[in-house]
Amino acid sequence: MMNKNKLRAVLADHGENQRILAEALGMSRVTFSRKINEKKQTKGFSQPEISAIIKRYNLTQEQVADIFLQIKYLYKIQAKAR
């Protein structure tokens, strides 16, 4: 699950909003909204879209993990390490 509030905070820190980022990613505002809100029939952001977001806002690895890393995936990694 993506942390949409942290992504929105990054946008605000850069004086941008969802519409501006949607345009930069080449998608409609509606599509962006569906992705950020993780609607059932909409896939989340693709790897190229995430890469573009990382580059646009110069995100650190910690920020990327905080925003995009799925907690379920992290738990699976931790369980395998035991």
C-alpha positions in Angstrom: 0.0 0.0 0.0 1.3 3.4 -0.9 1.5 6.2 1.6 -0.4 8.9 -0.3 -0.2 11.4 2.5 3.6 11.4 2.3 3.5 11.8 -1.5 1.1 14.7 -1.1 3.5 16.3 1.4 6.3 16.0 -1.1 4.1 17.8 -3.7 3.3 20.5 -1.2 6.9 21.0 -0.2 7.7 21.7 -3.9 4.7 24.0 -4.4 2.9 21.5 -6.6 -0.3 19.6 -6.6 -1.7 16.4 -8.0 -2.8 18.1 -11.3 0.8 19.4 -11.9 2.3 15.9 -11.3 -0.3 14.2 -13.3 0.5 16.4 -16.3 4.2 15.8 -15.8 3.6 12.1 -15.9 1.4 12.4 -19.0 -1.8 11.2 -17.4 -5.2 12.8 -16.7 -6.0 14.1 -13.2 -8.6 11.4 -12.9 -6.1 8.6 -13.7 -3.7 10.1 -11.2 -6.4 10.3 -8.6 -7.3 6.7 -9.1 -3.7 5.6 -8.8 -2.9 7.6 -5.7 -6.1 6.5 -4.0 -5.5 2.9 -5.1 -8.9 2.2 -6.6 -9.7 -1.4 -7.0 -9.7 -1.6 -10.8 -6.7 0.7 -11.3 -3.1 -0.4 -10.9 -0.8 1.7 -8.9 2.0 3.8 -10.3 4.2 1.9 -12.8 8.0 1.6 -12.3 8.6 4.3 -14.9 6.1 6.6 -13.2 7.7 6.0 -9.8 11.1 6.7 -11.3 9.9 9.9 -12.8 8.5 11.0 -9.4 11.8 10.1 -7.7 13.8 12.1 -10.3 11.4 15.1 -10.3 11.5 15.6 -6.6 15.0 14.2 -6.0 13.7 11.7 -3.4 16.0 10.0 -1.0 15.9 6.2 -0.7 14.2 6.6 2.7 11.5 8.8 1.1 11.0 6.3 -1.7 10.6 3.5 0.9 8.2 5.6 3.0 6.0 6.4 0.1 6.1 3.4 -2.2 7.3 0.3 -0.3 4.5 -2.0 0.5 4.4 -3.0 4.1 3.2 -6.6 3.2 6.3 -7.0 1.0 8.6 -5.8 3.9 7.0 -8.3 6.3 7.6 -11.1 3.8 11.3 -10.1 3.5 11.6 -10.0 7.3 9.9 -13.4 7.7 12.2 -15.1 5.2 15.3 -13.6 7.0 14.3 -15.4 10.2 
